[in-house]
Amino acid sequence: KWRQVSGTKAQFATTDTASVEVTLPKVSEKSEKLTFEVAVNDNDGAIITKSVVTVVKQEVVVENDPGK
């Protein structure tokens, strides 16, 4: 199962599969680190967790104005 541990809230398409699809948020800072964690049960019933850090960068809009 996937979950978000830190950062601006992202939107999960699903959280209970081996791979995950996430819609990342727009961030107000130049960049922001979002931390996600996945937990799985191994064959012996133990729970294993791993974390992934993703850096989201602020979207930059460039306007082309040929009249300038």
C-alpha positions in Angstrom: 0.0 0.0 0.0 1.3 3.4 -1.0 0.9 6.6 1.1 2.3 10.1 1.1 4.6 10.9 4.1 5.4 14.6 3.4 5.0 17.5 1.1 2.1 19.2 -0.7 -0.7 16.7 -1.1 -0.5 14.6 -4.3 -3.5 12.7 -5.8 -3.2 8.9 -6.0 -5.0 7.0 -8.8 -4.7 3.9 -6.6 -2.7 2.9 -3.5 -2.9 -0.8 -3.3 -0.9 -2.0 -6.3 2.8 -2.7 -6.9 3.1 0.3 -9.2 1.6 3.7 -8.5 0.2 6.5 -10.5 0.3 9.9 -8.8 -0.8 13.4 -10.0 1.7 15.7 -8.6 0.6 19.1 -7.2 1.7 22.6 -8.4 4.1 23.9 -5.8 4.5 27.5 -4.6 8.3 27.2 -4.0 10.9 26.8 -6.8 11.0 23.1 -5.9 9.6 20.8 -3.2 10.4 17.3 -2.1 7.5 14.9 -1.7 8.1 11.7 0.2 6.1 8.5 -0.6 6.2 5.2 1.2 5.1 1.7 0.1 4.5 -1.1 2.5 4.2 -4.8 1.4 3.9 -8.1 3.1 6.6 -10.7 2.2 6.1 -14.4 1.9 6.8 -14.8 5.7 4.1 -12.3 6.6 6.6 -9.6 7.6 5.8 -6.0 6.5 8.6 -4.3 4.5 8.5 -0.5 3.9 10.5 1.6 1.5 10.5 5.4 0.9 10.8 7.3 -2.3 11.6 11.0 -2.6 10.4 13.0 -5.6 11.4 16.6 -6.4 8.5 18.6 -7.9 9.7 21.8 -9.7 7.6 24.9 -10.1 6.0 25.3 -13.6 7.6 28.1 -15.6 5.4 29.8 -18.2 7.2 31.6 -21.0 5.2 34.0 -23.1 6.2 34.6 -26.6 5.2 38.1 -27.8 6.5 38.7 -31.3 5.4 42.4 -31.0 8.1 43.2 -28.4 
